[in-house]
Amino acid sequence: MKTFDNFYNEIISLPNLYRAFETAKKGKKKGRVISFEKNLHDNLWELYCELKNKIYVPKSYFTFYVTDYKKRKIMCPHFRDSVVQHAVFIYLEQIYEHQFIYDSYACRKGKGTHKASKRLKSFINKNSNQNYFMKCDISKYFYSIDHYQLKLIIGKTVKDKNVFWLISQIIDSHYEDVLPSHIYNNKNEKQEKGIPIGNLTSQLFANIYLNELDNFIKHELKIKYYLRYVDDFVILGRSYKELQEDFLNIQKFLSDELFLRLEKRKTQINKIFFGIDFTGYVCFKQVVRVRSRNFRRFIKQFKKKVDLFYKEELSLEKLFASVVSYAGHLSHTNSKKILEFLVLEYYNVIARKAVQRGGNWNNGANAGPFCANLNNNPTNTNNNIGFRCCSVQEAKIISSRRCCLPNVQMQLHSETIDFNKSILNENLSRNVTDENSVISAMIMEK
C-alpha cells in the first residue's frame, strides 16, 4: 500500500485555502458566506495561523432534522470549518480515489446512483433469472463509525503526523450517544462513535471505512458480482446456500473488524427474477422500474407545490424545475406511462391556472378567450383584465381537457364546449413557455 507524507504545508497554504473557500461557498446560504467574505483575507490568514500553530479547534455544529421516509439528523458545520474540510478533501480525495474498488459508487466523481443502477443492470444481464442475489444494509452506518478504528485505517496511508492531527480534529469534533447499533470496541477505552451527516469529509471517511469491506468481499471471499452505494451493497450470481455463508462471513467481519451491524430486517436473499431494489430503481432482466415509494413521495410533494402555485406562493419556474428533475429521474427507467402521467398533470395545472385567471397564467395583457374584456390587445398592460370565466364554464373546460402527445396541446371536447378551437389553442399556446419544450422533447425521445 502506497503511503503519503510531508504534505501538511500544502494543505494549509493560503492558495489552497482560497481554493477551498471558492468551492465551499457554492450552494451555501448567502448570509453564512457574506459574513466570512467581508474580511476574507483576515479570516483566511487567521485560519492559516491556527492551522500552522496547531491550535485549530472546530466550532460547534448547527443541528436540524430532515424527515423523508425516515428521520435523519443533519449537522451543519461553521463556514470556516467547511473551508478547512474542503482544503483537506482536495488532497485526501486524490490519495484515496486510486485505492477504492471500481464498483463503489457513492460520493465519487464519475459515479453516482445512475451509474450504479446501470452497472447492476449489466450484472443482472450476465446472470440467469433463477440465480440468487443478496442485498444488505448496515444499521445506522454514519452514527456507528468507530473513531479509533477509522483513524487506524487512515493512519495506514497518511504518515504525515500533522495531517493526521488535523484529520483527528475533524473526526473527534462530534460523537454520538450510545445507540443499539453500537458494538463495543475492545481495542480502545474511549467508545467514540459517529461522524456527522453534513460534513464534506464524512462522505470520504465513510468510503474509506467501508473500503475495508470491499476488499474483503472481492479478495477474500472472491465474489465477482458485487457493488456498493454508501452502506447498501448487492451480491449476485451465487446459490442460496453460498449467499447464506457469505452473509455470516460478512457479518463476522463487520462486527470484529469495523464494529458495525447488518440490519437483518433489511437483508434480502431472493431470485433475480423478482427484481432488485437499489439506488431508487428496481432492476429486472428486461426492464428498470422506478421505486414505488419514491413515486408516491414525489406525488405528495408535487401536490403541495401545486397548492402553493395556486396561492401564488410558488413560481411556475420552480414548479417546472421540480417536474423536470423527476422526469430526469424517470428517463433512466422504462416507466413511460408514469412519465406521461407526470406531463399530463403539469399541463393540467397550467390550464387550470389559465382558466381561473381569465387568460394567461401570469395575468398579463393577453387575457385570452375566457375573458369578457373587449380591450384585450397585446399592448394593454392593465392588470384588471376583466370578468373571470364563470364557474359552470370553468368546470366544463377543466373536466373536458386533454393532453395530446406528442404535440402537447390543450384541446376541448367539441360536444361539451362551443368555444372556437383555434382561439382556445392560440390562448393556451401563450402559456407554453420555452421550458415546456424540454418535457415535450423528453416524451418524444421516450
C-alpha positions as CSV (number, residue, x, y, z in Angstrom):
1,M,0.0,0.0,0.0
2,K,1.4,3.4,-1.0
3,T,1.9,5.9,1.8
4,F,1.9,9.7,1.8
5,D,4.0,12.1,3.9
6,N,5.0,15.8,4.2
7,F,2.0,17.5,2.6
8,Y,0.6,19.4,5.6
9,N,2.1,22.7,4.4
10,E,0.4,22.2,1.0
11,I,-3.0,21.7,2.6
12,I,-2.8,24.8,4.9
13,S,-1.2,27.0,2.3
14,L,-3.1,30.2,1.5
15,P,-3.6,29.4,-2.2
16,N,-5.2,26.1,-1.2
17,L,-7.3,27.8,1.5
18,Y,-8.5,30.4,-1.2
19,R,-9.3,27.5,-3.5
20,A,-11.2,25.7,-0.7
21,F,-13.2,28.9,0.1
22,E,-14.3,29.1,-3.6
23,T,-15.6,25.6,-3.6
24,A,-17.1,25.8,0.0
25,K,-19.2,28.8,-0.8
26,K,-21.0,27.1,-3.7
27,G,-24.6,26.2,-2.8
28,K,-24.3,27.8,0.7
29,K,-26.7,30.4,2.1
30,K,-25.5,33.9,1.3
31,G,-25.6,35.0,4.9
32,R,-23.0,32.5,6.0
33,V,-20.8,33.3,3.1
34,I,-21.1,37.1,3.2
35,S,-20.1,37.3,6.9
36,F,-16.9,35.3,6.2
37,E,-16.2,37.1,2.8
38,K,-16.4,40.6,4.3
39,N,-13.0,40.2,5.8
40,L,-11.9,37.3,3.6
41,H,-8.1,37.9,3.7
42,D,-8.1,38.4,7.5
43,N,-10.3,35.3,8.1
44,L,-8.1,33.1,5.9
45,W,-5.0,34.4,7.5
46,E,-6.4,33.7,11.0
47,L,-7.3,30.2,9.9
48,Y,-3.8,29.7,8.4
49,C,-2.2,30.8,11.7
50,E,-4.3,28.5,13.7
51,L,-3.5,25.5,11.5
52,K,0.2,26.5,11.3
53,N,0.4,26.6,15.1
54,K,-1.9,23.6,15.5
55,I,-4.4,25.4,17.7
56,Y,-7.3,25.0,15.4
57,V,-10.5,23.6,17.0
58,P,-13.7,23.1,15.0
59,K,-16.7,25.1,16.3
60,S,-20.0,23.6,17.4
61,Y,-22.4,22.3,14.7
62,F,-25.8,23.6,13.8
63,T,-28.2,20.6,14.1
64,F,-31.5,20.2,12.3
65,Y,-33.6,17.2,11.3
66,V,-34.9,16.1,7.8
67,T,-37.9,13.8,7.6
68,D,-38.1,12.0,4.3
69,Y,-39.4,8.4,4.7
70,K,-37.3,8.4,7.9
71,K,-35.9,11.0,10.3
72,R,-32.3,12.0,9.8
73,K,-30.1,14.2,11.9
74,I,-28.1,16.7,9.8
75,M,-25.2,18.6,11.4
76,C,-24.1,21.7,9.6
77,P,-20.5,22.9,10.4
78,H,-19.5,26.5,10.8
79,F,-18.4,28.0,7.5
80,R,-14.8,28.4,8.5
81,D,-14.8,24.7,9.3
82,S,-16.2,24.0,5.9
83,V,-13.3,25.8,4.3
84,V,-10.8,23.6,6.3
85,Q,-12.7,20.4,5.3
86,H,-12.6,21.4,1.6
87,A,-8.8,22.1,2.0
88,V,-8.3,18.6,3.4
89,F,-10.7,16.9,1.0
90,I,-8.8,18.3,-2.1
91,Y,-5.8,16.2,-1.1
92,L,-7.3,13.2,0.5
93,E,-9.6,12.6,-2.4
94,Q,-6.7,12.3,-4.8
95,I,-4.9,9.9,-2.4
96,Y,-7.8,7.5,-1.8
97,E,-9.5,7.5,-5.2
98,H,-7.0,5.0,-6.5
99,Q,-7.5,2.7,-3.5
100,F,-11.2,2.3,-3.9
101,I,-12.6,-0.5,-5.9
102,Y,-14.4,0.3,-9.2
103,D,-17.8,-0.8,-8.0
104,S,-18.1,1.7,-5.1
105,Y,-20.5,4.4,-6.4
106,A,-21.2,6.9,-3.6
107,C,-19.7,10.4,-3.4
108,R,-17.1,9.9,-6.2
109,K,-16.5,11.8,-9.4
110,G,-18.0,9.9,-12.4
111,K,-20.1,7.6,-10.2
112,G,-23.5,8.1,-8.6
113,T,-26.9,6.4,-8.4
114,H,-27.5,6.2,-12.2
115,K,-24.1,4.6,-12.9
116,A,-24.7,2.2,-10.0
117,S,-28.1,1.3,-11.5
118,K,-26.7,0.7,-15.0
119,R,-23.9,-1.4,-13.5
120,L,-26.4,-3.5,-11.6
121,K,-28.4,-4.0,-14.8
122,S,-25.3,-5.2,-16.6
123,F,-24.7,-7.7,-13.8
124,I,-28.3,-8.9,-14.0
125,N,-28.0,-9.5,-17.7
126,K,-24.9,-11.7,-17.1
127,N,-26.9,-13.9,-14.8
128,S,-29.9,-16.1,-15.1
129,N,-33.3,-15.1,-13.6
130,Q,-33.1,-18.2,-11.4
131,N,-29.8,-17.1,-9.9
132,Y,-29.9,-15.6,-6.4
133,F,-28.9,-12.2,-5.1
134,M,-28.3,-10.8,-1.6
135,K,-28.9,-7.2,-0.7
136,C,-27.7,-5.9,2.7
137,D,-27.8,-2.6,4.6
138,I,-25.6,-1.5,7.6
139,S,-27.6,-0.4,10.6
140,K,-27.1,3.4,11.5
141,Y,-23.9,3.5,9.5
142,F,-22.8,7.1,9.9
143,Y,-23.8,7.1,13.6
144,S,-21.8,3.9,14.2
145,I,-18.4,4.5,12.7
146,D,-15.8,4.0,15.3
147,H,-13.4,6.9,15.6
148,Y,-10.4,4.8,16.8
149,Q,-10.8,2.3,14.0
150,L,-11.3,5.0,11.4
151,K,-8.1,6.8,12.4
152,L,-6.3,3.4,12.5
153,I,-7.3,2.8,8.8
154,I,-6.4,6.3,7.7
155,G,-3.0,6.0,9.5
156,K,-2.0,3.1,7.2
157,T,-1.9,5.6,4.3
158,V,-1.4,9.1,5.8
159,K,2.0,9.1,7.5
160,D,2.3,12.9,7.9
161,K,1.7,13.4,11.7
162,N,0.4,17.0,11.2
163,V,-2.1,15.9,8.6
164,F,-3.2,13.1,10.9
165,W,-3.6,15.6,13.7
166,L,-5.9,17.8,11.5
167,I,-7.9,14.7,10.4
168,S,-8.3,13.7,14.0
169,Q,-9.6,17.1,14.9
170,I,-12.3,16.8,12.3
171,I,-13.2,13.2,13.3
172,D,-13.3,13.9,17.0
173,S,-15.4,17.1,16.6
174,H,-18.5,15.1,17.3
175,Y,-19.6,11.7,18.6
176,E,-23.0,10.1,19.1
177,D,-24.7,9.0,22.3
178,V,-24.8,5.2,22.8
179,L,-27.2,3.5,20.2
180,P,-28.4,-0.1,20.0
181,S,-26.4,-0.4,16.7
182,H,-23.1,0.3,18.5
183,I,-20.6,-2.5,19.1
184,Y,-18.1,-2.3,21.9
185,N,-14.5,-1.8,20.6
186,N,-12.2,-3.7,23.0
187,K,-9.1,-2.1,21.4
188,N,-9.8,1.2,23.0
189,E,-11.2,2.5,26.3
190,K,-12.9,5.5,24.7
191,Q,-16.0,4.5,22.8
192,E,-16.4,7.4,20.5
193,K,-18.6,6.6,17.5
194,G,-20.4,8.5,14.8
195,I,-19.4,11.1,12.2
196,P,-21.8,14.0,11.3
197,I,-24.1,13.7,8.2
198,G,-23.4,17.2,6.8
199,N,-19.6,17.3,6.8
200,L,-18.0,17.0,3.4
201,T,-15.2,14.9,4.9
202,S,-17.8,12.4,6.3
203,Q,-18.6,11.3,2.8
204,L,-15.0,10.5,2.1
205,F,-14.4,8.9,5.6
206,A,-17.5,6.7,5.0
207,N,-16.0,5.3,1.8
208,I,-12.5,4.9,3.4
209,Y,-14.1,2.9,6.3
210,L,-16.1,0.5,4.1
211,N,-13.3,0.1,1.6
212,E,-12.0,-2.5,4.1
213,L,-15.3,-4.4,3.5
214,D,-15.0,-4.0,-0.3
215,N,-11.5,-5.5,-0.3
216,F,-12.6,-8.4,2.0
217,I,-15.5,-9.3,-0.3
218,K,-13.5,-9.0,-3.5
219,H,-10.2,-10.5,-2.5
220,E,-11.0,-12.8,0.5
221,L,-14.5,-14.1,-0.5
222,K,-13.6,-13.9,-4.2
223,I,-17.1,-12.6,-5.2
224,K,-17.3,-11.3,-8.7
225,Y,-20.6,-9.5,-8.9
226,Y,-20.6,-7.1,-6.1
227,L,-21.4,-3.3,-5.9
228,R,-21.9,-0.9,-3.1
229,Y,-23.5,2.6,-2.6
230,V,-22.7,4.1,0.8
231,D,-23.9,1.4,3.2
232,D,-26.1,-0.6,0.8
233,F,-24.5,-3.4,-1.2
234,V,-25.6,-6.2,-3.5
235,I,-24.1,-9.6,-4.3
236,L,-25.3,-11.5,-7.4
237,G,-24.8,-14.8,-9.1
238,R,-24.5,-17.2,-6.1
239,S,-26.6,-20.1,-4.9
240,Y,-28.9,-19.6,-1.9
241,K,-26.6,-21.7,0.3
242,E,-23.5,-19.7,-0.8
243,L,-25.2,-16.4,-0.1
244,Q,-26.1,-17.6,3.4
245,E,-22.4,-18.4,4.1
246,D,-21.4,-15.1,2.6
247,F,-23.8,-13.3,4.9
248,L,-22.3,-15.0,8.0
249,N,-18.8,-14.2,6.9
250,I,-19.6,-10.5,6.1
251,Q,-21.5,-10.2,9.4
252,K,-18.5,-11.5,11.4
253,F,-16.0,-9.3,9.5
254,L,-18.1,-6.1,10.1
255,S,-18.6,-7.0,13.8
256,D,-15.0,-7.9,14.6
257,E,-13.0,-5.5,12.3
258,L,-15.3,-2.5,11.8
259,F,-17.7,-2.7,14.8
260,L,-20.8,-2.4,12.6
261,R,-24.0,-4.4,12.5
262,L,-26.0,-5.5,9.5
263,E,-29.7,-4.5,9.5
264,K,-31.2,-8.1,9.5
265,R,-34.7,-6.9,8.7
266,K,-33.4,-5.2,5.5
267,T,-31.3,-8.2,4.4
268,Q,-32.8,-9.9,1.4
269,I,-31.9,-13.1,-0.4
270,N,-34.1,-13.8,-3.4
271,K,-34.1,-14.8,-7.1
272,I,-33.1,-12.2,-9.6
273,F,-36.4,-12.8,-11.3
274,F,-38.3,-10.8,-8.6
275,G,-36.2,-7.7,-9.2
276,I,-33.5,-5.9,-7.2
277,D,-34.4,-2.6,-5.4
278,F,-31.2,-0.5,-5.4
279,T,-30.4,3.3,-5.5
280,G,-34.0,4.3,-6.2
281,Y,-34.7,1.9,-9.1
282,V,-36.0,-1.7,-9.3
283,C,-33.9,-3.6,-11.8
284,F,-35.2,-6.6,-13.7
285,K,-33.6,-8.6,-16.6
286,Q,-35.7,-6.9,-19.2
287,V,-36.7,-3.5,-17.7
288,V,-35.9,-1.0,-15.0
289,R,-38.8,0.5,-12.9
290,V,-38.9,3.4,-10.6
291,R,-39.3,2.6,-6.9
292,S,-42.9,2.9,-5.8
293,R,-42.1,4.6,-2.6
294,N,-40.2,7.3,-4.4
295,F,-43.0,7.9,-6.8
296,R,-45.6,8.2,-4.0
297,R,-43.3,10.7,-2.2
298,F,-42.9,12.8,-5.3
299,I,-46.7,12.9,-6.0
300,K,-47.2,14.0,-2.4
301,Q,-44.6,16.8,-2.7
302,F,-45.9,17.8,-6.1
303,K,-49.5,18.3,-4.8
304,K,-48.1,20.6,-2.0
305,K,-46.2,22.6,-4.6
306,V,-49.3,22.9,-6.8
307,D,-51.3,24.3,-3.9
308,L,-48.6,26.9,-3.3
309,F,-48.6,27.7,-7.0
310,Y,-52.4,28.3,-7.0
311,K,-51.9,30.6,-4.0
312,E,-49.1,32.4,-5.9
313,E,-46.6,31.5,-3.2
314,L,-44.5,29.4,-5.7
315,S,-43.4,30.5,-9.2
316,L,-44.1,28.5,-12.3
317,E,-40.3,28.2,-12.8
318,K,-39.8,26.4,-9.5
319,L,-42.8,24.1,-10.2
320,F,-41.4,23.3,-13.6
321,A,-37.9,22.6,-12.2
322,S,-39.4,20.1,-9.8
323,V,-41.2,18.3,-12.7
324,V,-38.1,18.3,-14.9
325,S,-36.0,16.9,-12.0
326,Y,-38.2,13.9,-11.5
327,A,-38.7,13.5,-15.3
328,G,-34.9,13.2,-15.5
329,H,-35.0,10.5,-12.8
330,L,-37.7,8.6,-14.8
331,S,-35.7,8.9,-18.0
332,H,-33.4,6.2,-16.7
333,T,-36.3,3.7,-16.5
334,N,-38.9,2.1,-18.7
335,S,-41.8,3.8,-16.8
336,K,-43.2,5.6,-19.8
337,K,-46.8,5.7,-18.5
338,I,-45.7,7.4,-15.3
339,L,-43.7,10.0,-17.3
340,E,-46.8,10.7,-19.5
341,F,-48.9,11.0,-16.4
342,L,-46.5,13.5,-14.9
343,V,-46.5,15.7,-18.0
344,L,-50.3,15.5,-18.2
345,E,-50.6,16.7,-14.6
346,Y,-48.2,19.5,-15.2
347,Y,-50.2,20.8,-18.2
348,N,-53.4,20.4,-16.3
349,V,-52.1,22.7,-13.7
350,I,-51.2,25.3,-16.3
351,A,-54.6,25.0,-18.0
352,R,-56.5,25.3,-14.7
353,K,-54.5,28.4,-13.8
354,A,-55.2,30.0,-17.2
355,V,-58.9,29.4,-16.7
356,Q,-59.0,30.7,-13.2
357,R,-57.0,33.8,-14.1
358,G,-59.3,34.5,-17.1
359,G,-56.4,34.0,-19.6
360,N,-52.7,33.7,-19.2
361,W,-51.2,32.2,-16.1
362,N,-49.2,35.3,-15.4
363,N,-52.2,37.7,-15.5
364,G,-50.7,39.7,-18.4
365,A,-52.3,41.7,-21.1
366,N,-53.1,38.7,-23.3
367,A,-56.1,37.6,-21.4
368,G,-57.5,35.2,-24.0
369,P,-61.0,33.9,-24.9
370,F,-62.0,33.1,-21.3
371,C,-62.2,36.8,-20.5
372,A,-65.1,39.0,-21.3
373,N,-62.9,42.1,-21.6
374,L,-63.2,43.7,-25.0
375,N,-60.0,45.7,-24.5
376,N,-57.7,42.7,-25.0
377,N,-54.9,44.0,-27.2
378,P,-51.4,42.8,-26.5
379,T,-50.4,46.4,-25.6
380,N,-53.0,46.5,-22.8
381,T,-50.9,46.4,-19.5
382,N,-53.9,46.8,-17.2
383,N,-53.8,44.0,-14.6
384,N,-57.5,44.3,-14.1
385,I,-58.2,42.1,-17.2
386,G,-62.0,41.9,-16.9
387,F,-64.5,39.4,-15.9
388,R,-63.4,35.9,-14.9
389,C,-64.9,32.8,-16.6
390,C,-68.0,31.7,-14.8
391,S,-67.7,28.6,-12.6
392,V,-70.0,26.5,-14.7
393,Q,-68.0,27.0,-17.9
394,E,-64.8,26.6,-15.9
395,A,-65.9,23.2,-14.6
396,K,-66.8,22.1,-18.2
397,I,-63.4,23.2,-19.5
398,I,-61.4,21.6,-16.8
399,S,-63.3,18.3,-16.9
400,S,-63.0,18.0,-20.7
401,R,-59.4,19.0,-21.2
402,R,-56.9,16.5,-22.7
403,C,-53.2,16.3,-23.2
404,C,-52.4,15.4,-26.8
405,L,-48.9,13.9,-27.1
406,P,-46.5,14.5,-28.7
407,N,-47.8,18.0,-29.7
408,V,-48.6,18.7,-26.1
409,Q,-51.6,21.0,-27.0
410,M,-54.7,21.5,-24.9
411,Q,-57.9,20.7,-26.7
412,L,-61.6,20.8,-25.7
413,H,-64.3,18.3,-26.4
414,S,-66.4,19.8,-29.3
415,E,-69.7,18.3,-27.9
416,T,-69.2,19.9,-24.5
417,I,-67.8,23.3,-25.3
418,D,-68.9,25.7,-28.1
419,F,-65.8,27.8,-28.0
420,N,-63.8,28.2,-31.1
421,K,-60.9,25.6,-31.0
422,S,-58.5,27.8,-32.9
423,I,-59.0,30.7,-30.4
424,L,-58.6,28.4,-27.5
425,N,-55.4,26.8,-28.8
426,E,-54.0,30.3,-29.6
427,N,-54.7,31.3,-26.0
428,L,-53.2,28.2,-24.3
429,S,-50.2,28.2,-26.6
430,R,-49.2,31.5,-24.9
431,N,-48.9,29.6,-21.6
432,V,-46.5,27.0,-23.0
433,T,-43.1,28.5,-22.2
434,D,-39.8,27.7,-23.8
435,E,-39.1,25.3,-20.9
436,N,-42.1,23.2,-21.7
437,S,-40.5,22.2,-25.0
438,V,-37.9,20.3,-22.9
439,I,-40.6,18.0,-21.5
440,S,-42.1,17.6,-24.9
441,A,-38.7,16.6,-26.3
442,M,-38.3,14.2,-23.5
443,I,-41.6,12.5,-24.3
444,M,-40.7,12.3,-28.0
445,E,-37.4,10.7,-27.1
446,K,-39.2,8.1,-24.9
